[in-house]
Amino acid sequence: MGVINILGLRLDPAERRTRHILLHGGITALAILILVMRFLFREPGLLFGLGVPVALAQFSWGMPASAILVAILVVASLVPPPPGFLVLLVPGFTLAVWAVSIVASRRVQDEILRLHLVQEEEEGRASVLAKEIDGMRGRLQGARNRIEKVLSLTNVTNDLSSTLDLKGAIAHAMTWTNELVGRGGEPMVVLFEENGARVYRRAEGEMAISREDPDPVSLWVKERMLPLSIANLPTEPRFRGSGLENSGVRSLLATPLVREKSVIGVLQVASREPEQYTPEDWRLISLLGDLTSVSLQNALLYQRTQEEAITDGLTEVYVHRYFQDRLSEEVKRAGEARIALTLLMTDIDDFKSLNDTYGHPVGDQVLRSIARVLREGLRGTDIVARYGGEEFAIIMVETAREGGMMVAERLRTAIEALDFADSGITRKVTISAGLACFPADAPDERTLIERADEALYRAKREGKNRVAGWGPPSK
């Protein structure tokens, strides 16, 4: 029946039987010894003095019947016994004490067994209860995790909806991707363009942007408009031979960024370790993709609205108001940095007669073509604006007079080479340009415009189709 704890001691059944035999046998022998001594020494007080502790010990050890017999013996010792009583009393008392001890021992064993069974039953219940508590603890932890995910997605929504800047929206999307499903991976956003893609990555805490060809994973997601989860890329048959198996990437998640039922980009996170992402991660990045798509739609719509507000609808260059604002900013920046800035004012030669001869639709085509040449012939940091009807203004930042004259001459030559024969124009279309520099030619933006205009009028007076810089007229 196993080990049982008795009076603080843990005993197995063999030890327990030995203990009972020694205990009851010893007490019985002690009682007989006391009785014999009583009749040998004929001293009732001796039996009384030794018998009372024995009775008390038996009673405290759970043997009340034996204790009662010993007590009777003690009382009887005070009364003179009849003849022959000792002969009958010793064997009778011995059997009685032994029998009572055996009965008491069995009762104690039964009680111990009952307590042991109760203990096993309680331990079983405690084990079941512990399992239930562990299950409840696991369910509570799962609920806590789900609540944390919901709160995180709420924060994602708040962050993504807090900005209308495209780069800011992408930065938030990458931050939350790393927070929720990163697992040490590298988040990335791929935005598709007409010729290639613009790729946004994290590099030492900063946003890195590059123009690249779309990777095979992004193209797969774009074609199917489905999220993708890869546990081990080198063994993935869909991308075998694509070169990705040598990229160092092992596991990957990707989800489409959709705008008006078309994929405009892909949100990815990749790890160099296999099997890093769970089905829960796959569901999370799909939700992140949906939220990011809405944010990018808002940012692109805002960007388009802003561009339409500052862009001329016919020529797709900046409008006059935007030019004035940027010129003020660039002149201030150039003054603080002590760098040069060049302003170029251009005008289409004889544009009124061209309109009168060929009509306004042809004139609009000429304006669009010249604006395209100006946009494509300048750096991305330079600013082209439609200053008036057929006038264009160009701000060339960090450019001195010599560099500005070279750029202006190149643009003039490119425009002169335009062919409008398909539109019926039989003569060359040319421009005249005037150039002034800050701070060499003018101390502020207003004076800079005036002096560039003066140079333009001088180019017109000197025969058109030429570039003139501000200063004394050439001899």
MOTA-V869985 format. One record per helix or strand. SS is the DSSP state (hx for helix, st for strand). FROM is the first residue (numbers start at 0). LEN is the number of residues. If there is no record, write none. Layout:
ss:from:len
SS:FROM:LEN
SS:FROM:LEN
This chain:
ss:from:len
st:3:3
st:8:3
hx:12:29
hx:43:17
hx:63:14
hx:84:77
hx:165:16
st:185:8
st:195:8
st:205:7
hx:215:9
st:227:3
hx:232:3
hx:236:3
hx:243:3
st:250:9
st:261:10
hx:278:32
st:310:1
st:317:1
hx:319:18
st:340:8
hx:350:8
hx:359:17
st:382:4
st:390:7
hx:400:16
hx:420:3
st:430:8
st:441:1
hx:444:17
st:466:3
